[in-house]
């Protein structure tokens, strides 16, 4: 671990925070419905498109039977809810969405 962080360093970083929508995608009751694979492919295509246009800053597919994924969205929570309500998997009952307000720091990234 690095040297201790000062109060000033915390305050400097906090001052750079930008609002985000933390979007949790949970598998829903219709996850394995007829035609699920095709619906999920459309969901994936849509999520990648939202990532490519900057609406989703960080896209993290889930890895278990409960969490379908996490998206850090660059829009207000209300707009994130609206965007996600038209997702094919959400409309099909395969995924349910939970949106929370949050913040992030410009330049943060997932290490290569």
N, C-alpha and C positions, 0 to 999 in steps of 0.2 A: 504494500500500500504506500501511496505517496506521503509526503509531508502533510501535516495537519493543514486544513483549509481555514482561512481567516474569515471573520464575519464580513469583511469588505469583499472578499472574493465571492461569497454567497450572494451578497447584495448586488454586485456587478452582474453576475450571471442572471439573477432573478429579474433584473431590469431589462434583459433582452428577451424575456419570455413572450411568446406569441400565442394567442388563443387557438385551440384546436378542438376537434370533436373526436373523442376516443370511442370507437365503434366496435362493439363485441358482437360477433356473429355466432349464435348457438344453433346446433342442429335441432330441428323441429320434428314433430311427430310424423310428418310425411316424407322424411329423408329418403326412404326406400320405396316410394310410390312408383307406379308404372311410369316409365319415361323419365325417371330421375336422372339418368346419365346425360341425356340431351339437355334437360333443364339446367343441370349443373354446369355443363359446358358453356351455355349462354351466360350464366352467372359469372363464370371465370373470365369469359371474353369481356364482359361489362366491367368487372373489377380491374382488369388489366388496362382497359381504355380509360377508366377514371384515374388510374395511377399514371398513365402516360400523359394525361392532360393536367396533372398536378392537383386534382381534387383529392386524391389519396397520396399522402407524402410517404407513408410506410405501409406496406401490404404484407401481412403475415398470415399465411394459411395455417389453420390449426392442425394439430397432430393427434387428436384423440376422438373418442365417440361423443364428446360433449361440445367442445369448442370447435366450430367450423373455421374460425379465423378472427383476426383483429385488423382493423384498418384505422390508421391515424389520418384523419381527414382535415383538410385545410379550410373547411367552411364552418360556420356556426352550427352548433348541435341541431337546431331546428331545421336547417337546410340539409344536414346529414341525414336526419330522419326522413325528410321528404325524398331525397335521392334514393335512400335504401328501400323505401316503401315500394318503389317500382322495380326492384330487383326480381328477376324471374324466380329464384329460389324462395324469396320472401313471399311473393305472391302465391307460390305453389304450396306454402306451408312447410317447406323443407328446411328453412332457416328462419330463426327469429332474431331480431336485431335489438340491441341495447346500446343507446348512445349516452355518453357522459361528457360534460364539459371538461376540458383539460388545457394544458399548455405545453409548449415545446420550445426548444432553443434553436435558433437558426444555425445551420451548419451541422447539427447532430446527424449521425448516419449510422448504419449498420456496418461494422468493419468488414473489409473484403476478405 
